[in-house]
Amino acid sequence: MTTAVHLDGITKRFPGVVANDDVDLAVERGTVHALLGENGAGKTTLMNVLYGLYRPNEGRVVVDGEERRFDSPRDAIDAGVGMIHQHFMLVDPMTVAENITLGHEPRKWGGLAVDREAAHEDVLELSERYGFDVEPDVRIEDVSVGVQQRVEILKTLYRGADVLILDEPTAVLTPQEVGDLFTVFDELTAQGKTIIFITHKLGEAMHAADDVTVLRDGKNVGTVDADGTTREELAELMVGREVLLEVEKAPFDPGEEALAVDSLSVTDERDVTAVSDVSFSVREGEVFGIAGVDGNGQSELVEAITGLRAPESGRVRFDGADITDHSRRERIDDRMAYIPEDRHERGLVMDFDLVSNGLLGSQHSEPFASGGRINWARARDHAESVIEEYDVRPPNADAEARSLSGGNQQKFIVGREFARDPRLVVATHPTRGVDIGSTEFIHERLLGLRDEGVGVLLVSSKLEEVQALSDRLGVMFEGEIMDVVDPEQTTEEELGLLMAGERPERLKREADAQADGGSR
């Protein structure tokens, strides 16, 4: 095989941070190469260097055996390197063909007008060549996320890319769409294209890639054959120590109802219904999970439960009391802890130090406040205990929140919320941006609270996480809970269908049988 891409000694510095530290990377032509590592490991920075978004401080970029100097993505595209970003760059009201050819439209009448018929034919031919099922004339706003991703890939191919970089390509896909994407990888490599995809998911790297390169703290710590490695080996490369990957969960022994959501409907900022007539309960000693592709109403549902958004209709009851109209502070006083989806907007005040951030939500309550005065000595002791117990780095209570990495910010928030002696924990994406070792620790603490009789509402876009931790699992699609299932008895394929708005036949039969039994 010949080498399609060779990065030689790439170093990229930002003020106070070395994002890539003397990184070498070789990718063979016609292969799928996974770039694996935790958030902040330097994966996206390295690929942004290859794509011309960043200039390296040191090192060489070699494409097809020729050293290149990319001053912009246009230079990279001219050299046959394209990148599909995690957040798609498509124009929703425009058609598939218009998006794919945008900026490179075929012309007619001496270049005076866009030749829409030729654009349609070009896109249709390109789609058929690579085995894609894409209709050129449908609008982007009318197609699924999986199809939008294919459009992004076709757009890159239309511009002549031989090397395709995909940044966290499965983050917004259902399991079925993930499978379809990996089939696309096979089609592309069979025709000589080279794929580099960025991921932090061990299973995906092993399943889809030929080779896996692991970055840790900005360094290349190893490249392995995907068929010859194990999840344990990859996890150890990512973290630097042995990691327990399997969640060990005590038998399910639920108590009384802790939280009840009754016929809740919630609108979003545009006054559009985001949650429609949702009902479920969370019991003491239970992890109730909510799975679904991001953007299906999970955020608005959680905000209504935690007091950050008023519902349009329905009720929220906590420990038997109606708290629908209670403020966020009242819910904290009732011992409802909350790990927010957006740690910057909801979890921290970025200009405050960790002592002050440790007080958030408790600054009016004992033991941190009395008679309108804050006991700063106790506040400092509290912050330092969270820092120590949750391994927040750097271990400095006087550090401003903005000076911490995203993963360490997340660990501090989780520690603060778990220290509230909660009766209910609402945890949204609790391990987002933290390393595997910290994820293991947070999972253990969540299950520890469950075993102590605390109710846990877990919302996560990581299907493997929510499936492993949950005792019961609700699946959301377009603002509704499609079904509540036993995660141990439900397959990933069935969950994927529910996440796409379809009810698997087995679950249909069980639901019909339950309905028939209940009507007798």
N, C-alpha and C positions, 0 to 999 in steps of 0.2 A: 504493500500500500504506500501511497505517497502522502506527504504531510500537507494538509490544506491550510492549517494555521499553526504558527509557532510564535509564542510570546516568550521573549528571552530577557529575563532579569527585570521585569516590569516593577517599578516603584512609583507609587502615586501618593503624594503628601497633600494634606489639607492643613490649615492652621491648627497646630496642636495634635494632629492625628496622622499616623502613617496607615493609609487604607490598604495599600498593597506594598508588600515588603519583599523585593527581589523575587518576584514570582515567575516561574517558568511554566509553560503550558504547551503541549503538543497535541494537536487534534488531527487524526487521520482522515483522509478524504473518504466520503461515502459511509461515514459512521455516525452514530449518535453518542455524544459525549456529555455526561452530566457534570455540572459544576455544583458540588454539594457543600453546604456549610450553614451555620446558624446565621440569623440576621446580624449584620455588622461584621461578618467574616471577611468581606471585601469582594464578594462574588459579582455584584452588579457594577461596582467600580471598575473591576477588571474588564468586564464586557463593555462598559462604556468607553474604556480606552481602545478596545478593539474596534468599536463602532465609530470612533472619532468624536465622541462627545467630550472626552477629556484627553489632554495631552499628558503622556507620562513624564515624570521628572527624570526618570532613568529607564533604560531598557530599549528593546527593539520589537517592532511588530513586523512579522514576516507572513505574507499571504502568497500561496502558490510559489514558494521559493524566492519571492522577491521582497526585499525590505521596503516597507511603506511608511510614509509620514502622513497621517491623517489629521488635517486641520478642522474637519467638519464631517458630519455623517455623509454628506454628498460625496466626499473623497472615498469613504468606506464603501458606499453603494457602487461607485465607479469601479472599485476593486473587487466587487462581487460579494460584499459583506452586508447583510441586512439584519435588522433587529426588530422583533415584535415585543413591545413593552407590556408590562402587566396590566396597565390601564390603556385600553384600546384608543386609537386615535382615528376614529371614524366619524363621519358627519351623518347623524341619524336620519334627517329627511331625504338624503340622497340615496340613489340606488346602489346596489352592489357594484355594478359596472362603473358607475360614476366615481365611487370611492376608490376602486382598484386603479383606475386610469388617471385619477386626479393629479394634475400637474404634468402628465405625460399623455394627454388625450390625443388620439389620432385626429387629423385635421382633414378638411375638404375645402373645395373652392379656393385653392391656392393658399390655404392656411387661415382663411377668414372665419371659418366656423368649425365647431367640433363635429366630427363624424360619429354620431351616436350609434349608428348601425354597425360601423366597424368596431367600435368599443365593445358593443354587445358580442360580436363574433369573436373578438380577441379573448374576452373573458371566458366565453363558453368553451373555446378551444383550450385555453389554459386549464380550466376546471376539469375538462375531460381528460387532458393529458396526465394529470396527477391523480385522477380518480376521486375528485372532490364532487360532492353533490351540492352545487351552489347555483341558484337562479340569478342571472345577471340583472333582471329588471325589478326584483323585489327591493323594497326600501329597507335600510339597515334597522330602522325602528320596529320593523315587523318580523325580524328573524331572531332566533335564539342566540344566547351567548356563545354557544359552541360554533354556530355558523359565523358569527361575527369574528371569531378567532380565525376561522378558515379564510375569511375575507382578508384579514390582516396578513396571513401567510401568502395568499395569492397576490396581494398588493406588493409584497416584497419580491416575490418571484417575477412579477411583471416588470420590475425594475432591474431584473437580471441577476439576482442574488444566487450565488452558489453555496454560500455559507449563511445559515440562518441561526440567529441567536434568539431564544425565547426566554423571557424573564418571568419566572414563577408561572408557567403557562396553565397550570391546573387550578389556580387559586379560586377561580370563579366558575368552575365546571362541576357538573354532577358526575358520579362515577361512570355512567354510560358515556358521557361526553369525554371523559378522560381516556376511556378505552378507544373511542373514535380518534382522538388526537394521536394516540400512540400508533394506530393504524396509518394515519397520515405520515407519521415519521417513517414508517416502513416503506410507504409509497415513494417518499422523497429520496431516501437513501438508495432505494433500488434504482433510481434514475441518476445517481451520482451526486446528489446534494449532500451537504454536511450539516448536521444539526448540533448546536450547543444549547443545552437548556439548563437554566438556573433553578435550583430547587433546594429545599431543606427537608424534603420527605425521603426517608431512606428507601421505603418500598418502591416508590416511583423510580428512583435512580437505578435500583437493581433490576426492575422490570423492563424499563424502556431503553436503557443505555447499553452501549458496548463497553465503554470505559467510564470510570468515575474518578474525578479529581476532587479532593477535599481541601477546602481552605479553612484555616483557623487563625484568628487574630491577624488576618492579612497575609498569611504565609501559606504556601502550598505544602501540605503535610503528607501528601501521598497521592499517587494515581494507581488504581487497581482495576483489574478485569471484573466487570459487573457479574459475570457468570461464576467467577472464582472467589467471590467475597461473601460475607455474611452481614446481616443487620448489626450484629454485635461489633464486628470489626469496623464498620463504617461509623457507628456511634462513638466508638473509642477514639477514632481518628478525629471526629468532630469536636469532642469534648476534652480529650487528653487523658481520660481515665475510663475504667469499666463502668458501664451504665446498665441499670436494670430496666429493660424495655417493656416487660410485661407488667400490667397493672394487677396487683394482688388485692382482691376485694373480699371483705367478709360477707357472709350470707346476709341477704336482704331481710331486715326486721323492722318494718316501718311502724311509726306510732300514730298519734293523732294528726289531723289535718293542720298544717302550718300556714299554708297559703292557698287561697281559692280565688280563681279568676272566673267570673261569671259573665258570659255573653259580652265580652269587652270588644268595643270598636274604637279605633283611634285614627285620626287623620294626621297627615304629615304637614310640612311647612307650606305646601301648595294647596292645602285644604282638600287633598285627595285621600280617600280611605286607604290606609296602609294596613290596618288590622280590622278584620271583619268577623264579628260575633264569635270570638275565641273563648273557649272555656277549658280549664284544666285545674288540677290541684297538685300541690306538693306537700308530702307528709313529713313529719319528723323522722329523721333517720333515713331519708331518701334523697338520692340524686335524680332529679327529673331533668332530662336533657331536652334541648330543642335543637334540631338539626335543620339545615336548609342552606341553599346558596344565599350569600349575602344579598340584602336588598329585598327580601321577601316579607318585610314587616317586623323582623326580629327586634330591630333598634327601637321602633316606636312602641312595641309591646313592652319591652324592658323599661323604657322611660315612663310609661303609664304605671307600671307596677312600683317603680322606685320613687314616684312623685315628681318627676321632671317634666311630665306632659299630662295635661288633663284629658281623660278619655271623652269621646263623644257620647258613649252610652256604655252600660254595663257597670259591674261593681268589682272591687278588689277587697278581699277580706284577709286579715292577718290575725292568727290565733283567735279566730271566731269574731273579731271586731271588724266593722266596715271602716276601711281606711281610705276609701276612694278619694275623699276630699282632704286628706291629711297632707301636710307639707313634707318636703324632703327631710327637714330637721326633725319633725315628729316621728317619721319612720326610722330615722337613726336612733332616736330616743327609745323607740319600740324594739330596738336591737335588730334592725334589718341592715345588714352589711351589703355593700355594692362595689363590685369591681367593674369599672366602666369600659365601654368599647373603645372610647377615645381617651387615652390617658392624659393627653395634653389639654383637651377641652374640659374634661369632666373630672380627671383624677388628681391633677396637680396644679399649683400655681408656679409657673416655671421660674419666676424671679425670686420666689421664696426659698429659704434654705430648708433642709430636711426636718429640722426641729419644728418649724412652722407648718410644713406640709403634713407632718405627723399628727398635727392637731386638727386638721380639716374635718369638719363635721362634729368635733367634740370640744371646740373652743369655748362653748358656753356651759359645759357640763363638768361635774366632778369626775375624776380627781384633778382635772387640769384647770378648772376655773372655780372660783368661789367669790361671791360678792362682787361680781363684775371684773375681777382681777385674775389674770392668768398666772398660774404657778409654772414659771419657765424652767425651774429645776426639774420638776416632774416631766414637763414636756421634753426636755433634753434626754432624761433617762429613758423615756418611752421611745424616742427616735433612735437612740443608740441600741436599745434592745431589738428593735425591728431590723436595724442594719446588721447586727450580729447574727440574729437568728436566720435571716433570709440572705445572708452573704451579699449584701449590697456593696458595690465597689464604685468609687473608693469609699472606705469606711469612715466617712467624715460627716458628722451631723451638721456642720456649718456649710457644707457644699450646697450651692444652688441646684435646684432640680434640673435646670437646663444643662448643667455641666455633666450629668450622668448620661450614659448610653440608654437607648430605649429599653433594653432588657433589664437594666438595673433600675430604671424608673418603674417598670412593671413590677419587679420584685418588691420594691418599697411599698407600692400601692397595695399589693396582695397582703403583705405583712401587716400594714396598718389596718386593713379591713378585717382580717382574721383575728386581730387583737381586740376587736370590739366586744368580745364575748357574745357573738350573734346567736339569735334563734333562727334566723334565715339568712342565707348567703345567696345573693343574686350575682352570679359570676359570668360576665360576658367576655369571651376570648381571653381567659385568665392566663394562658401561656403564650400569647402572641408576642413574638420578638424575644423570647428568653431561650437560653441554650437547653440542650437535652437534659443536662444534670439538674438545672433549676426546674425544668418541666416535671421531672421525676419527683422532686421535692414538693412542688405545688400540688401535684396529683395526690401524693401521700397525705398532705395536710387537708385537702378537700375531703378525702375519704375518711380521714381521722375525725373531722367535724361531723360527717354523716354518722360515723359509728358512735359519736357522743350524743346523738339524737337531734342534731341540727338539720333542718331542711335545706337543701341546696338546689337552686334553679341554675342550670348550666346551659349557656348558649355558646356554641362554638361552630366555626366553619370547618374545623378539623374533624372530619367524619370519624377517623379512627379514635380520636380523643373522646368525643361525645358518646360513641358506641361503647368504648371500654369502661367509662366511668359511670354511665347512667344505669339506674335500675329500671326506669321506664323512659321511653323516648318518643317525644312528639316531633313530627316533621312538618315544617311550614312551607307553604307555597302560595305566593300572591296573597299574603295576609290571612290565610286560613290554616288551621292545623288539619292536615290531610288525614292523619291517623295517629294514635298513640300505640306503640308496639313494645314488645319485649326485645331489647337489643340483642340478647343472647339467642333468641329464636328467629331473628330476622336477618336475611342475607344482605350484603352490601348492594347487590343488584336490586332487591326489593326497596331498600332505602333510596337508591338512586331514582327509581321510578316515582316514588312518592315525592322526592325533591323536584322532579320534573312535572308534577301535577297529575301523575297517573297512579292508580291503585292496582298493585299486582293481583293476579287472579286468586292466589291463596288468601291474601288479606281480604279480598272482596267476599270470598266464601265465608271466612270467619266472621266478618262484620255482618253479613246477611244472617248467619246462624244466630249470632248474638241478638240481632234485632228481632228475629222470629221468636227466640226464647223469651225476650223481654216483653213481647206483645201478648204472650199467652197468659 
